[in-house]
Structure formats: C-alpha cells, structure tokens
Amino acid sequence: MVRPSKKTTLFRGFGSDKQTQVASVLKMVHEALQEKGYNPVGQIVGYLLSGDPTYITSHRNARTLIGTVERDELLEELVTKYLKR
C-alpha cells in the first residue's frame, strides 16, 4: 500500500511572458468557439478535464493554438485571473 506524503508539493508558477501567451490563446479559442455557436466555457472545461482536443473547434486554428499550451498552464491562468477578481 502506498501512503500519500504528508508534505505539501510546491508548484512553481510560470513567468509573466508565459501568462500573457496563455491568456492570449484562451481569448482566441474562446472567440473561435463563440463564432461557431458553441458554449466556450463548457467546451474549454471539457478539454481541460479530458485532454481531448476535439472539444475545441478547428475554426480559426483554435485547436492547434490550444495545443501549444499545456493544460496545467491553462488552469493556472484561469485560477489566477479568477482569484484576482
């Protein structure tokens, strides 16, 4: 039986340049999903949970764009923006 560690794992964030790139990708993907009539939030959540790129439309190259960013980077950007509100 493997016992979980009682120590907290430290996650080191990404630099501000990377955050700007991630934010830009999220905005472009959001716009492309909206243009195609999808619910952008639902589609992005589906992608983040599953890793399945088919949740993201290929319209305006959105699927390729979101693939340039790691899912943990996307999550970090979303949580950071949410907590700064």
C-alpha positions in Angstrom: 0.0 0.0 0.0 1.4 3.4 -1.0 0.8 6.1 1.6 0.4 9.6 0.4 3.1 12.1 1.5 2.0 14.5 4.3 4.2 17.2 2.8 2.7 19.8 0.5 4.1 19.8 -3.0 5.2 23.3 -4.1 4.1 24.3 -7.5 6.3 26.9 -9.1 4.3 29.3 -11.4 5.1 30.4 -14.9 6.7 33.7 -15.8 4.6 36.7 -16.8 5.5 36.3 -20.5 4.1 32.8 -20.5 0.9 34.0 -18.7 0.4 36.6 -21.4 0.7 34.0 -24.1 -1.7 31.6 -22.3 -4.2 34.4 -21.8 -4.0 35.3 -25.5 -4.5 31.7 -26.5 -7.6 31.4 -24.2 -9.1 34.5 -25.6 -8.6 33.4 -29.3 -10.0 29.9 -28.6 -13.0 31.5 -26.7 -13.7 33.7 -29.7 -13.5 30.9 -32.2 -15.8 28.7 -30.2 -18.3 31.5 -29.8 -18.2 32.2 -33.5 -19.1 28.6 -34.3 -22.0 28.7 -31.8 -20.5 26.6 -29.1 -20.6 27.3 -25.3 -17.0 28.3 -24.9 -16.8 27.7 -21.2 -18.3 24.2 -21.5 -16.0 23.3 -24.4 -12.9 24.5 -22.7 -13.8 22.7 -19.4 -14.3 19.5 -21.4 -10.9 19.9 -23.0 -9.2 20.7 -19.6 -10.8 17.6 -17.9 -10.3 15.1 -20.7 -7.3 16.4 -22.7 -9.4 15.6 -25.8 -8.7 18.3 -28.4 -11.9 17.6 -30.3 -13.7 19.7 -27.6 -12.0 22.7 -29.4 -13.1 23.7 -32.9 -10.5 23.9 -35.6 -12.1 27.2 -36.7 -9.5 29.9 -36.8 -6.9 27.3 -35.9 -8.1 27.2 -32.3 -7.4 23.5 -31.8 -3.8 23.9 -32.9 -3.4 27.1 -30.7 -4.7 25.4 -27.6 -2.4 22.5 -28.2 0.6 24.9 -27.9 -0.2 25.4 -24.2 0.0 22.7 -21.5 -3.3 22.1 -19.7 -1.7 22.9 -16.3 -0.7 26.3 -17.7 -4.2 27.0 -18.8 -5.6 26.0 -15.4 -3.0 28.2 -13.7 -4.0 31.2 -15.8 -7.7 30.6 -15.2 -7.3 30.3 -11.4 -5.0 33.3 -11.2 -7.4 35.5 -13.1 -10.4 34.2 -11.1 -8.7 34.9 -7.7 -7.6 38.4 -8.8 -11.2 39.4 -9.4 
